[in-house]
């Protein structure tokens, strides 16, 4: 399953006509979009385990999956 086909923590993005990261990919340069994904990986990895009831570790992995897919 691709990163676009999955969502961690609900369906609020998948239910939108266009996912926010698809919009960002369309308006940012490839380098900027990679930076956006890397920034979110860092943010969620650093926050993992600090905020009870969140899936931050899984979100970091999800952004990493998307990064790997666009670099393939």
Predicted model as a PDB file, atoms N, CA, C, CB and O in Angstrom, pLDDT in the B-factor column:
MODEL        1                                                                  
ATOM      1  N   UNK A   1       0.832  -1.170   0.000  1.00 90.00           N  
ATOM      2  CA  UNK A   1       0.000   0.000   0.000  1.00 90.00           C  
ATOM      3  C   UNK A   1       0.887   1.248   0.000  1.00 90.00           C  
ATOM      4  CB  UNK A   1      -0.952  -0.010   1.210  1.00 90.00           C  
ATOM      5  O   UNK A   1       1.885   1.301   0.719  1.00 90.00           O  
ATOM      6  N   UNK A   2       0.529   2.239  -0.796  1.00 90.00           N  
ATOM      7  CA  UNK A   2       1.334   3.468  -0.875  1.00 90.00           C  
ATOM      8  C   UNK A   2       1.004   4.417   0.279  1.00 90.00           C  
ATOM      9  CB  UNK A   2       1.100   4.179  -2.225  1.00 90.00           C  
ATOM     10  O   UNK A   2      -0.009   4.257   0.959  1.00 90.00           O  
ATOM     11  N   UNK A   3       1.857   5.384   0.481  1.00 89.00           N  
ATOM     12  CA  UNK A   3       1.627   6.385   1.524  1.00 89.00           C  
ATOM     13  C   UNK A   3       0.337   7.159   1.260  1.00 89.00           C  
ATOM     14  CB  UNK A   3       2.819   7.355   1.611  1.00 89.00           C  
ATOM     15  O   UNK A   3      -0.349   7.550   2.204  1.00 89.00           O  
ATOM     16  N   UNK A   4       0.002   7.383   0.004  1.00 84.00           N  
ATOM     17  CA  UNK A   4      -1.231   8.105  -0.331  1.00 84.00           C  
ATOM     18  C   UNK A   4      -2.481   7.304  -0.005  1.00 84.00           C  
ATOM     19  CB  UNK A   4      -1.237   8.469  -1.799  1.00 84.00           C  
ATOM     20  O   UNK A   4      -3.553   7.878   0.188  1.00 84.00           O  
ATOM     21  N   UNK A   5      -2.356   6.005   0.056  1.00 84.00           N  
ATOM     22  CA  UNK A   5      -3.501   5.134   0.329  1.00 84.00           C  
ATOM     23  C   UNK A   5      -3.732   4.904   1.816  1.00 84.00           C  
ATOM     24  CB  UNK A   5      -3.308   3.808  -0.357  1.00 84.00           C  
ATOM     25  O   UNK A   5      -4.742   4.316   2.204  1.00 84.00           O  
ATOM     26  N   UNK A   6      -2.810   5.360   2.645  1.00 87.00           N  
ATOM     27  CA  UNK A   6      -2.939   5.142   4.083  1.00 87.00           C  
ATOM     28  C   UNK A   6      -2.955   6.482   4.812  1.00 87.00           C  
ATOM     29  CB  UNK A   6      -1.788   4.251   4.607  1.00 87.00           C  
ATOM     30  O   UNK A   6      -2.527   7.507   4.283  1.00 87.00           O  
ATOM     31  N   UNK A   7      -3.460   6.440   6.039  1.00 85.00           N  
ATOM     32  CA  UNK A   7      -3.409   7.611   6.907  1.00 85.00           C  
ATOM     33  C   UNK A   7      -3.343   7.139   8.338  1.00 85.00           C  
ATOM     34  CB  UNK A   7      -4.631   8.542   6.685  1.00 85.00           C  
ATOM     35  O   UNK A   7      -4.089   6.248   8.742  1.00 85.00           O  
ATOM     36  N   UNK A   8      -2.470   7.723   9.089  1.00 87.00           N  
ATOM     37  CA  UNK A   8      -2.325   7.406  10.511  1.00 87.00           C  
ATOM     38  C   UNK A   8      -3.262   8.313  11.299  1.00 87.00           C  
ATOM     39  CB  UNK A   8      -0.839   7.577  10.989  1.00 87.00           C  
ATOM     40  O   UNK A   8      -3.267   9.529  11.105  1.00 87.00           O  
ATOM     41  N   UNK A   9      -4.045   7.727  12.179  1.00 82.00           N  
ATOM     42  CA  UNK A   9      -4.860   8.517  13.095  1.00 82.00           C  
ATOM     43  C   UNK A   9      -6.172   9.035  12.554  1.00 82.00           C  
ATOM     44  CB  UNK A   9      -4.088   9.643  13.549  1.00 82.00           C  
ATOM     45  O   UNK A   9      -6.636  10.086  12.997  1.00 82.00           O  
ATOM     46  N   UNK A  10      -6.783   8.346  11.624  1.00 77.00           N  
ATOM     47  CA  UNK A  10      -8.092   8.758  11.130  1.00 77.00           C  
ATOM     48  C   UNK A  10      -8.161   8.800   9.624  1.00 77.00           C  
ATOM     49  CB  UNK A  10      -8.450  10.097  11.679  1.00 77.00           C  
ATOM     50  O   UNK A  10      -7.337   8.206   8.930  1.00 77.00           O  
ATOM     51  N   UNK A  11      -9.164   9.518   9.124  1.00 77.00           N  
ATOM     52  CA  UNK A  11      -9.346   9.645   7.675  1.00 77.00           C  
ATOM     53  C   UNK A  11      -9.534  11.096   7.246  1.00 77.00           C  
ATOM     54  CB  UNK A  11     -10.542   8.819   7.224  1.00 77.00           C  
ATOM     55  O   UNK A  11      -9.935  11.360   6.112  1.00 77.00           O  
ATOM     56  N   UNK A  12      -9.247  12.039   8.142  1.00 79.00           N  
ATOM     57  CA  UNK A  12      -9.529  13.441   7.856  1.00 79.00           C  
ATOM     58  C   UNK A  12      -8.829  13.965   6.605  1.00 79.00           C  
ATOM     59  CB  UNK A  12      -9.134  14.276   9.027  1.00 79.00           C  
ATOM     60  O   UNK A  12      -9.378  14.833   5.926  1.00 79.00           O  
ATOM     61  N   UNK A  13      -7.643  13.469   6.280  1.00 79.00           N  
ATOM     62  CA  UNK A  13      -6.977  13.903   5.045  1.00 79.00           C  
ATOM     63  C   UNK A  13      -7.450  13.089   3.848  1.00 79.00           C  
ATOM     64  CB  UNK A  13      -5.453  13.785   5.186  1.00 79.00           C  
ATOM     65  O   UNK A  13      -7.663  13.636   2.766  1.00 79.00           O  
ATOM     66  N   UNK A  14      -7.613  11.802   4.038  1.00 78.00           N  
ATOM     67  CA  UNK A  14      -8.053  10.956   2.921  1.00 78.00           C  
ATOM     68  C   UNK A  14      -9.450  11.328   2.451  1.00 78.00           C  
ATOM     69  CB  UNK A  14      -8.023   9.486   3.326  1.00 78.00           C  
ATOM     70  O   UNK A  14      -9.793  11.092   1.292  1.00 78.00           O  
ATOM     71  N   UNK A  15     -10.266  11.911   3.338  1.00 84.00           N  
ATOM     72  CA  UNK A  15     -11.627  12.294   2.982  1.00 84.00           C  
ATOM     73  C   UNK A  15     -11.684  13.586   2.169  1.00 84.00           C  
ATOM     74  CB  UNK A  15     -12.456  12.446   4.231  1.00 84.00           C  
ATOM     75  O   UNK A  15     -12.732  13.923   1.617  1.00 84.00           O  
ATOM     76  N   UNK A  16     -10.586  14.299   2.092  1.00 84.00           N  
ATOM     77  CA  UNK A  16     -10.542  15.546   1.322  1.00 84.00           C  
ATOM     78  C   UNK A  16     -10.400  15.230  -0.171  1.00 84.00           C  
ATOM     79  CB  UNK A  16      -9.367  16.451   1.804  1.00 84.00           C  
ATOM     80  O   UNK A  16      -9.842  14.196  -0.537  1.00 84.00           O  
ATOM     81  N   UNK A  17     -10.902  16.117  -1.028  1.00 88.00           N  
ATOM     82  CA  UNK A  17     -10.754  15.889  -2.471  1.00 88.00           C  
ATOM     83  C   UNK A  17      -9.289  15.759  -2.891  1.00 88.00           C  
ATOM     84  CB  UNK A  17     -11.409  17.026  -3.248  1.00 88.00           C  
ATOM     85  O   UNK A  17      -8.964  15.000  -3.804  1.00 88.00           O  
ATOM     86  N   UNK A  18      -8.411  16.503  -2.221  1.00 90.00           N  
ATOM     87  CA  UNK A  18      -6.976  16.436  -2.507  1.00 90.00           C  
ATOM     88  C   UNK A  18      -6.246  16.517  -1.167  1.00 90.00           C  
ATOM     89  CB  UNK A  18      -6.517  17.597  -3.490  1.00 90.00           C  
ATOM     90  O   UNK A  18      -6.494  17.416  -0.363  1.00 90.00           O  
ATOM     91  N   UNK A  19      -5.340  15.562  -0.940  1.00 89.00           N  
ATOM     92  CA  UNK A  19      -4.614  15.552   0.316  1.00 89.00           C  
ATOM     93  C   UNK A  19      -3.651  16.734   0.384  1.00 89.00           C  
ATOM     94  CB  UNK A  19      -3.856  14.232   0.487  1.00 89.00           C  
ATOM     95  O   UNK A  19      -3.072  17.121  -0.630  1.00 89.00           O  
ATOM     96  N   UNK A  20      -3.478  17.313   1.588  1.00 91.00           N  
ATOM     97  CA  UNK A  20      -2.593  18.475   1.715  1.00 91.00           C  
ATOM     98  C   UNK A  20      -1.200  18.251   1.145  1.00 91.00           C  
ATOM     99  CB  UNK A  20      -2.475  18.860   3.154  1.00 91.00           C  
ATOM    100  O   UNK A  20      -0.639  19.163   0.538  1.00 91.00           O  
ATOM    101  N   UNK A  21      -0.616  17.045   1.323  1.00 92.00           N  
ATOM    102  CA  UNK A  21       0.736  16.888   0.794  1.00 92.00           C  
ATOM    103  C   UNK A  21       0.733  16.816  -0.729  1.00 92.00           C  
ATOM    104  CB  UNK A  21       1.388  15.638   1.375  1.00 92.00           C  
ATOM    105  O   UNK A  21       1.765  17.065  -1.352  1.00 92.00           O  
ATOM    106  N   UNK A  22      -0.397  16.481  -1.343  1.00 94.00           N  
ATOM    107  CA  UNK A  22      -0.483  16.519  -2.805  1.00 94.00           C  
ATOM    108  C   UNK A  22      -0.476  17.968  -3.294  1.00 94.00           C  
ATOM    109  CB  UNK A  22      -1.760  15.788  -3.299  1.00 94.00           C  
ATOM    110  O   UNK A  22       0.130  18.283  -4.318  1.00 94.00           O  
ATOM    111  N   UNK A  23      -1.160  18.848  -2.549  1.00 95.00           N  
ATOM    112  CA  UNK A  23      -1.152  20.273  -2.888  1.00 95.00           C  
ATOM    113  C   UNK A  23       0.272  20.815  -2.741  1.00 95.00           C  
ATOM    114  CB  UNK A  23      -2.147  21.071  -1.979  1.00 95.00           C  
ATOM    115  O   UNK A  23       0.762  21.534  -3.612  1.00 95.00           O  
ATOM    116  N   UNK A  24       0.927  20.464  -1.637  1.00 95.00           N  
ATOM    117  CA  UNK A  24       2.298  20.945  -1.416  1.00 95.00           C  
ATOM    118  C   UNK A  24       3.238  20.442  -2.490  1.00 95.00           C  
ATOM    119  CB  UNK A  24       2.806  20.511  -0.045  1.00 95.00           C  
ATOM    120  O   UNK A  24       4.106  21.178  -2.959  1.00 95.00           O  
ATOM    121  N   UNK A  25       3.067  19.193  -2.881  1.00 96.00           N  
ATOM    122  CA  UNK A  25       3.922  18.642  -3.935  1.00 96.00           C  
ATOM    123  C   UNK A  25       3.713  19.393  -5.248  1.00 96.00           C  
ATOM    124  CB  UNK A  25       3.637  17.139  -4.131  1.00 96.00           C  
ATOM    125  O   UNK A  25       4.649  19.564  -6.030  1.00 96.00           O  
ATOM    126  N   UNK A  26       2.470  19.844  -5.485  1.00 97.00           N  
ATOM    127  CA  UNK A  26       2.159  20.556  -6.725  1.00 97.00           C  
ATOM    128  C   UNK A  26       2.722  21.982  -6.737  1.00 97.00           C  
ATOM    129  CB  UNK A  26       0.652  20.600  -6.930  1.00 97.00           C  
ATOM    130  O   UNK A  26       3.085  22.488  -7.799  1.00 97.00           O  
ATOM    131  N   UNK A  27       2.801  22.635  -5.573  1.00 98.00           N  
ATOM    132  CA  UNK A  27       3.222  24.036  -5.556  1.00 98.00           C  
ATOM    133  C   UNK A  27       4.678  24.245  -5.143  1.00 98.00           C  
ATOM    134  CB  UNK A  27       2.339  24.806  -4.633  1.00 98.00           C  
ATOM    135  O   UNK A  27       5.253  25.300  -5.412  1.00 98.00           O  
ATOM    136  N   UNK A  28       5.272  23.254  -4.496  1.00 98.00           N  
ATOM    137  CA  UNK A  28       6.668  23.370  -4.077  1.00 98.00           C  
ATOM    138  C   UNK A  28       7.590  22.767  -5.131  1.00 98.00           C  
ATOM    139  CB  UNK A  28       6.887  22.679  -2.717  1.00 98.00           C  
ATOM    140  O   UNK A  28       7.163  21.938  -5.934  1.00 98.00           O  
ATOM    141  N   UNK A  29       8.831  23.179  -5.126  1.00 98.00           N  
ATOM    142  CA  UNK A  29       9.813  22.516  -5.981  1.00 98.00           C  
ATOM    143  C   UNK A  29      10.065  21.122  -5.405  1.00 98.00           C  
ATOM    144  CB  UNK A  29      11.151  23.349  -6.078  1.00 98.00           C  
ATOM    145  O   UNK A  29       9.755  20.878  -4.239  1.00 98.00           O  
ATOM    146  N   UNK A  30      10.618  20.209  -6.193  1.00 97.00           N  
ATOM    147  CA  UNK A  30      10.928  18.885  -5.649  1.00 97.00           C  
ATOM    148  C   UNK A  30      11.822  18.961  -4.403  1.00 97.00           C  
ATOM    149  CB  UNK A  30      11.606  18.034  -6.719  1.00 97.00           C  
ATOM    150  O   UNK A  30      11.620  18.218  -3.443  1.00 97.00           O  
ATOM    151  N   UNK A  31      12.794  19.851  -4.426  1.00 97.00           N  
ATOM    152  CA  UNK A  31      13.690  20.000  -3.269  1.00 97.00           C  
ATOM    153  C   UNK A  31      12.926  20.512  -2.043  1.00 97.00           C  
ATOM    154  CB  UNK A  31      14.851  20.965  -3.608  1.00 97.00           C  
ATOM    155  O   UNK A  31      13.133  20.024  -0.932  1.00 97.00           O  
ATOM    156  N   UNK A  32      12.049  21.486  -2.245  1.00 98.00           N  
ATOM    157  CA  UNK A  32      11.243  22.007  -1.136  1.00 98.00           C  
ATOM    158  C   UNK A  32      10.316  20.929  -0.575  1.00 98.00           C  
ATOM    159  CB  UNK A  32      10.420  23.222  -1.598  1.00 98.00           C  
ATOM    160  O   UNK A  32      10.155  20.818   0.640  1.00 98.00           O  
ATOM    161  N   UNK A  33       9.711  20.143  -1.453  1.00 98.00           N  
ATOM    162  CA  UNK A  33       8.806  19.094  -1.000  1.00 98.00           C  
ATOM    163  C   UNK A  33       9.557  18.036  -0.201  1.00 98.00           C  
ATOM    164  CB  UNK A  33       8.095  18.450  -2.192  1.00 98.00           C  
ATOM    165  O   UNK A  33       9.050  17.557   0.813  1.00 98.00           O  
ATOM    166  N   UNK A  34      10.746  17.668  -0.635  1.00 98.00           N  
ATOM    167  CA  UNK A  34      11.561  16.721   0.152  1.00 98.00           C  
ATOM    168  C   UNK A  34      11.876  17.316   1.519  1.00 98.00           C  
ATOM    169  CB  UNK A  34      12.882  16.367  -0.595  1.00 98.00           C  
ATOM    170  O   UNK A  34      11.840  16.606   2.524  1.00 98.00           O  
ATOM    171  N   UNK A  35      12.180  18.598   1.567  1.00 98.00           N  
ATOM    172  CA  UNK A  35      12.441  19.267   2.833  1.00 98.00           C  
ATOM    173  C   UNK A  35      11.230  19.269   3.748  1.00 98.00           C  
ATOM    174  CB  UNK A  35      12.888  20.678   2.586  1.00 98.00           C  
ATOM    175  O   UNK A  35      11.359  19.076   4.957  1.00 98.00           O  
ATOM    176  N   UNK A  36      10.053  19.487   3.175  1.00 97.00           N  
ATOM    177  CA  UNK A  36       8.801  19.429   3.947  1.00 97.00           C  
ATOM    178  C   UNK A  36       8.626  18.051   4.577  1.00 97.00           C  
ATOM    179  CB  UNK A  36       7.586  19.761   3.046  1.00 97.00           C  
ATOM    180  O   UNK A  36       8.312  17.936   5.762  1.00 97.00           O  
ATOM    181  N   UNK A  37       8.831  17.009   3.775  1.00 98.00           N  
ATOM    182  CA  UNK A  37       8.684  15.643   4.291  1.00 98.00           C  
ATOM    183  C   UNK A  37       9.727  15.357   5.365  1.00 98.00           C  
ATOM    184  CB  UNK A  37       8.806  14.615   3.148  1.00 98.00           C  
ATOM    185  O   UNK A  37       9.400  14.792   6.409  1.00 98.00           O  
ATOM    186  N   UNK A  38      10.974  15.740   5.122  1.00 98.00           N  
ATOM    187  CA  UNK A  38      12.035  15.514   6.109  1.00 98.00           C  
ATOM    188  C   UNK A  38      11.740  16.257   7.410  1.00 98.00           C  
ATOM    189  CB  UNK A  38      13.396  15.959   5.545  1.00 98.00           C  
ATOM    190  O   UNK A  38      11.969  15.720   8.493  1.00 98.00           O  
ATOM    191  N   UNK A  39      11.242  17.468   7.315  1.00 98.00           N  
ATOM    192  CA  UNK A  39      10.902  18.237   8.507  1.00 98.00           C  
ATOM    193  C   UNK A  39       9.830  17.559   9.336  1.00 98.00           C  
ATOM    194  CB  UNK A  39      10.446  19.621   8.122  1.00 98.00           C  
ATOM    195  O   UNK A  39       9.905  17.545  10.565  1.00 98.00           O  
ATOM    196  N   UNK A  40       8.830  16.996   8.671  1.00 96.00           N  
ATOM    197  CA  UNK A  40       7.775  16.292   9.396  1.00 96.00           C  
ATOM    198  C   UNK A  40       8.279  14.995  10.013  1.00 96.00           C  
ATOM    199  CB  UNK A  40       6.608  16.002   8.470  1.00 96.00           C  
ATOM    200  O   UNK A  40       7.840  14.613  11.098  1.00 96.00           O  
ATOM    201  N   UNK A  41       9.189  14.320   9.338  1.00 97.00           N  
ATOM    202  CA  UNK A  41       9.790  13.104   9.911  1.00 97.00           C  
ATOM    203  C   UNK A  41      10.496  13.473  11.218  1.00 97.00           C  
ATOM    204  CB  UNK A  41      10.799  12.436   8.899  1.00 97.00           C  
ATOM    205  O   UNK A  41      10.320  12.803  12.236  1.00 97.00           O  
ATOM    206  N   UNK A  42      11.286  14.530  11.183  1.00 98.00           N  
ATOM    207  CA  UNK A  42      12.016  14.969  12.378  1.00 98.00           C  
ATOM    208  C   UNK A  42      11.039  15.370  13.479  1.00 98.00           C  
ATOM    209  CB  UNK A  42      12.957  16.152  12.041  1.00 98.00           C  
ATOM    210  O   UNK A  42      11.195  14.955  14.628  1.00 98.00           O  
ATOM    211  N   UNK A  43      10.037  16.169  13.137  1.00 96.00           N  
ATOM    212  CA  UNK A  43       9.062  16.652  14.124  1.00 96.00           C  
ATOM    213  C   UNK A  43       8.369  15.494  14.822  1.00 96.00           C  
ATOM    214  CB  UNK A  43       8.021  17.554  13.455  1.00 96.00           C  
ATOM    215  O   UNK A  43       8.333  15.440  16.051  1.00 96.00           O  
ATOM    216  N   UNK A  44       7.818  14.568  14.046  1.00 94.00           N  
ATOM    217  CA  UNK A  44       7.068  13.473  14.651  1.00 94.00           C  
ATOM    218  C   UNK A  44       7.980  12.499  15.395  1.00 94.00           C  
ATOM    219  CB  UNK A  44       6.280  12.731  13.584  1.00 94.00           C  
ATOM    220  O   UNK A  44       7.588  11.961  16.431  1.00 94.00           O  
ATOM    221  N   UNK A  45       9.179  12.267  14.889  1.00 96.00           N  
ATOM    222  CA  UNK A  45      10.111  11.368  15.590  1.00 96.00           C  
ATOM    223  C   UNK A  45      10.521  11.964  16.933  1.00 96.00           C  
ATOM    224  CB  UNK A  45      11.366  11.097  14.724  1.00 96.00           C  
ATOM    225  O   UNK A  45      10.632  11.240  17.922  1.00 96.00           O  
ATOM    226  N   UNK A  46      10.745  13.261  16.978  1.00 95.00           N  
ATOM    227  CA  UNK A  46      11.148  13.900  18.237  1.00 95.00           C  
ATOM    228  C   UNK A  46       9.989  13.984  19.230  1.00 95.00           C  
ATOM    229  CB  UNK A  46      11.696  15.303  17.963  1.00 95.00           C  
ATOM    230  O   UNK A  46      10.205  13.983  20.442  1.00 95.00           O  
ATOM    231  N   UNK A  47       8.774  14.054  18.722  1.00 92.00           N  
ATOM    232  CA  UNK A  47       7.593  14.168  19.586  1.00 92.00           C  
ATOM    233  C   UNK A  47       7.082  12.805  20.050  1.00 92.00           C  
ATOM    234  CB  UNK A  47       6.481  14.907  18.853  1.00 92.00           C  
ATOM    235  O   UNK A  47       6.321  12.722  21.014  1.00 92.00           O  
ATOM    236  N   UNK A  48       7.494  11.747  19.375  1.00 91.00           N  
ATOM    237  CA  UNK A  48       6.995  10.397  19.694  1.00 91.00           C  
ATOM    238  C   UNK A  48       7.222  10.073  21.168  1.00 91.00           C  
ATOM    239  CB  UNK A  48       7.687   9.335  18.805  1.00 91.00           C  
ATOM    240  O   UNK A  48       8.316  10.251  21.703  1.00 91.00           O  
ATOM    241  N   UNK A  49       6.154   9.592  21.807  1.00 88.00           N  
ATOM    242  CA  UNK A  49       6.229   9.191  23.201  1.00 88.00           C  
ATOM    243  C   UNK A  49       6.071  10.323  24.198  1.00 88.00           C  
ATOM    244  CB  UNK A  49       7.509   8.523  23.442  1.00 88.00           C  
ATOM    245  O   UNK A  49       6.023  10.077  25.403  1.00 88.00           O  
ATOM    246  N   UNK A  50       5.992  11.543  23.730  1.00 89.00           N  
ATOM    247  CA  UNK A  50       5.888  12.700  24.632  1.00 89.00           C  
ATOM    248  C   UNK A  50       4.452  13.186  24.811  1.00 89.00           C  
ATOM    249  CB  UNK A  50       6.741  13.839  24.109  1.00 89.00           C  
ATOM    250  O   UNK A  50       4.150  13.880  25.782  1.00 89.00           O  
ATOM    251  N   UNK A  51       3.580  12.834  23.898  1.00 78.00           N  
ATOM    252  CA  UNK A  51       2.202  13.309  23.931  1.00 78.00           C  
ATOM    253  C   UNK A  51       1.290  12.080  24.003  1.00 78.00           C  
ATOM    254  CB  UNK A  51       1.868  14.203  22.672  1.00 78.00           C  
ATOM    255  O   UNK A  51       1.109  11.387  23.002  1.00 78.00           O  
ATOM    256  N   UNK A  52       0.721  11.809  25.171  1.00 81.00           N  
ATOM    257  CA  UNK A  52      -0.096  10.599  25.336  1.00 81.00           C  
ATOM    258  C   UNK A  52      -1.237  10.508  24.317  1.00 81.00           C  
ATOM    259  CB  UNK A  52      -0.670  10.555  26.743  1.00 81.00           C  
ATOM    260  O   UNK A  52      -1.878  11.503  23.979  1.00 81.00           O  
ATOM    261  N   UNK A  53      -1.462   9.294  23.849  1.00 80.00           N  
ATOM    262  CA  UNK A  53      -2.576   9.038  22.944  1.00 80.00           C  
ATOM    263  C   UNK A  53      -2.337   9.414  21.498  1.00 80.00           C  
ATOM    264  CB  UNK A  53      -3.752   9.754  23.421  1.00 80.00           C  
ATOM    265  O   UNK A  53      -3.283   9.436  20.710  1.00 80.00           O  
ATOM    266  N   UNK A  54      -1.104   9.709  21.124  1.00 82.00           N  
ATOM    267  CA  UNK A  54      -0.829  10.063  19.731  1.00 82.00           C  
ATOM    268  C   UNK A  54      -0.078   8.937  19.023  1.00 82.00           C  
ATOM    269  CB  UNK A  54      -0.021  11.369  19.657  1.00 82.00           C  
ATOM    270  O   UNK A  54       0.493   8.045  19.650  1.00 82.00           O  
ATOM    271  N   UNK A  55      -0.100   9.014  17.720  1.00 90.00           N  
ATOM    272  CA  UNK A  55       0.575   8.030  16.868  1.00 90.00           C  
ATOM    273  C   UNK A  55       1.786   8.670  16.201  1.00 90.00           C  
ATOM    274  CB  UNK A  55      -0.396   7.464  15.798  1.00 90.00           C  
ATOM    275  O   UNK A  55       2.046   8.421  15.023  1.00 90.00           O  
ATOM    276  N   UNK A  56       2.526   9.486  16.933  1.00 91.00           N  
ATOM    277  CA  UNK A  56       3.603  10.257  16.322  1.00 91.00           C  
ATOM    278  C   UNK A  56       4.684   9.394  15.690  1.00 91.00           C  
ATOM    279  CB  UNK A  56       4.222  11.150  17.345  1.00 91.00           C  
ATOM    280  O   UNK A  56       5.196   9.741  14.626  1.00 91.00           O  
ATOM    281  N   UNK A  57       5.043   8.280  16.314  1.00 93.00           N  
ATOM    282  CA  UNK A  57       6.038   7.392  15.719  1.00 93.00           C  
ATOM    283  C   UNK A  57       5.570   6.844  14.381  1.00 93.00           C  
ATOM    284  CB  UNK A  57       6.354   6.245  16.665  1.00 93.00           C  
ATOM    285  O   UNK A  57       6.342   6.764  13.426  1.00 93.00           O  
ATOM    286  N   UNK A  58       4.299   6.469  14.323  1.00 94.00           N  
ATOM    287  CA  UNK A  58       3.726   5.953  13.073  1.00 94.00           C  
ATOM    288  C   UNK A  58       3.650   7.057  12.019  1.00 94.00           C  
ATOM    289  CB  UNK A  58       2.322   5.359  13.325  1.00 94.00           C  
ATOM    290  O   UNK A  58       3.849   6.802  10.831  1.00 94.00           O  
ATOM    291  N   UNK A  59       3.360   8.283  12.459  1.00 94.00           N  
ATOM    292  CA  UNK A  59       3.313   9.393  11.511  1.00 94.00           C  
ATOM    293  C   UNK A  59       4.698   9.646  10.914  1.00 94.00           C  
ATOM    294  CB  UNK A  59       2.783  10.668  12.197  1.00 94.00           C  
ATOM    295  O   UNK A  59       4.818   9.926   9.721  1.00 94.00           O  
ATOM    296  N   UNK A  60       5.744   9.548  11.741  1.00 96.00           N  
ATOM    297  CA  UNK A  60       7.110   9.717  11.231  1.00 96.00           C  
ATOM    298  C   UNK A  60       7.413   8.674  10.167  1.00 96.00           C  
ATOM    299  CB  UNK A  60       8.137   9.620  12.377  1.00 96.00           C  
ATOM    300  O   UNK A  60       7.999   8.987   9.131  1.00 96.00           O  
ATOM    301  N   UNK A  61       7.015   7.442  10.422  1.00 96.00           N  
ATOM    302  CA  UNK A  61       7.229   6.357   9.459  1.00 96.00           C  
ATOM    303  C   UNK A  61       6.427   6.617   8.183  1.00 96.00           C  
ATOM    304  CB  UNK A  61       6.832   4.990  10.077  1.00 96.00           C  
ATOM    305  O   UNK A  61       6.907   6.337   7.085  1.00 96.00           O  
ATOM    306  N   UNK A  62       5.220   7.146   8.316  1.00 95.00           N  
ATOM    307  CA  UNK A  62       4.369   7.433   7.161  1.00 95.00           C  
ATOM    308  C   UNK A  62       5.020   8.488   6.259  1.00 95.00           C  
ATOM    309  CB  UNK A  62       2.974   7.910   7.623  1.00 95.00           C  
ATOM    310  O   UNK A  62       5.045   8.334   5.038  1.00 95.00           O  
ATOM    311  N   UNK A  63       5.545   9.556   6.862  1.00 96.00           N  
ATOM    312  CA  UNK A  63       6.240  10.578   6.077  1.00 96.00           C  
ATOM    313  C   UNK A  63       7.515  10.010   5.443  1.00 96.00           C  
ATOM    314  CB  UNK A  63       6.584  11.792   6.963  1.00 96.00           C  
ATOM    315  O   UNK A  63       7.867  10.379   4.322  1.00 96.00           O  
ATOM    316  N   UNK A  64       8.192   9.129   6.145  1.00 97.00           N  
ATOM    317  CA  UNK A  64       9.391   8.495   5.580  1.00 97.00           C  
ATOM    318  C   UNK A  64       9.016   7.640   4.374  1.00 97.00           C  
ATOM    319  CB  UNK A  64      10.111   7.632   6.647  1.00 97.00           C  
ATOM    320  O   UNK A  64       9.731   7.623   3.373  1.00 97.00           O  
ATOM    321  N   UNK A  65       7.893   6.928   4.473  1.00 97.00           N  
ATOM    322  CA  UNK A  65       7.430   6.123   3.343  1.00 97.00           C  
ATOM    323  C   UNK A  65       7.179   7.014   2.128  1.00 97.00           C  
ATOM    324  CB  UNK A  65       6.147   5.345   3.717  1.00 97.00           C  
ATOM    325  O   UNK A  65       7.584   6.679   1.016  1.00 97.00           O  
ATOM    326  N   UNK A  66       6.506   8.157   2.343  1.00 97.00           N  
ATOM    327  CA  UNK A  66       6.220   9.073   1.229  1.00 97.00           C  
ATOM    328  C   UNK A  66       7.529   9.587   0.624  1.00 97.00           C  
ATOM    329  CB  UNK A  66       5.339  10.267   1.708  1.00 97.00           C  
ATOM    330  O   UNK A  66       7.671   9.656  -0.597  1.00 97.00           O  
ATOM    331  N   UNK A  67       8.484   9.947   1.488  1.00 98.00           N  
ATOM    332  CA  UNK A  67       9.788  10.423   1.008  1.00 98.00           C  
ATOM    333  C   UNK A  67      10.470   9.357   0.149  1.00 98.00           C  
ATOM    334  CB  UNK A  67      10.696  10.808   2.198  1.00 98.00           C  
ATOM    335  O   UNK A  67      10.999   9.662  -0.920  1.00 98.00           O  
ATOM    336  N   UNK A  68      10.455   8.137   0.606  1.00 97.00           N  
ATOM    337  CA  UNK A  68      11.082   7.040  -0.144  1.00 97.00           C  
ATOM    338  C   UNK A  68      10.372   6.836  -1.479  1.00 97.00           C  
ATOM    339  CB  UNK A  68      11.057   5.729   0.681  1.00 97.00           C  
ATOM    340  O   UNK A  68      11.020   6.556  -2.488  1.00 97.00           O  
ATOM    341  N   UNK A  69       9.054   6.972  -1.493  1.00 96.00           N  
ATOM    342  CA  UNK A  69       8.303   6.776  -2.741  1.00 96.00           C  
ATOM    343  C   UNK A  69       8.639   7.844  -3.779  1.00 96.00           C  
ATOM    344  CB  UNK A  69       6.800   6.785  -2.459  1.00 96.00           C  
ATOM    345  O   UNK A  69       8.750   7.541  -4.967  1.00 96.00           O  
ATOM    346  N   UNK A  70       8.802   9.083  -3.341  1.00 95.00           N  
ATOM    347  CA  UNK A  70       9.079  10.130  -4.344  1.00 95.00           C  
ATOM    348  C   UNK A  70      10.529  10.102  -4.798  1.00 95.00           C  
ATOM    349  CB  UNK A  70       8.746  11.513  -3.781  1.00 95.00           C  
ATOM    350  O   UNK A  70      10.860  10.674  -5.836  1.00 95.00           O  
ATOM    351  N   UNK A  71      11.395   9.448  -4.038  1.00 93.00           N  
ATOM    352  CA  UNK A  71      12.795   9.356  -4.431  1.00 93.00           C  
ATOM    353  C   UNK A  71      13.064   8.117  -5.278  1.00 93.00           C  
ATOM    354  CB  UNK A  71      13.683   9.343  -3.199  1.00 93.00           C  
ATOM    355  O   UNK A  71      14.159   7.962  -5.817  1.00 93.00           O  
ATOM    356  N   UNK A  72      12.090   7.247  -5.398  1.00 78.00           N  
ATOM    357  CA  UNK A  72      12.285   6.003  -6.160  1.00 78.00           C  
ATOM    358  C   UNK A  72      12.362   6.254  -7.642  1.00 78.00           C  
ATOM    359  CB  UNK A  72      11.169   5.028  -5.876  1.00 78.00           C  
ATOM    360  O   UNK A  72      12.523   5.313  -8.419  1.00 78.00           O  
TER     361      UNK A  72                                                      
ENDMDL                                                                          
END                                                                             
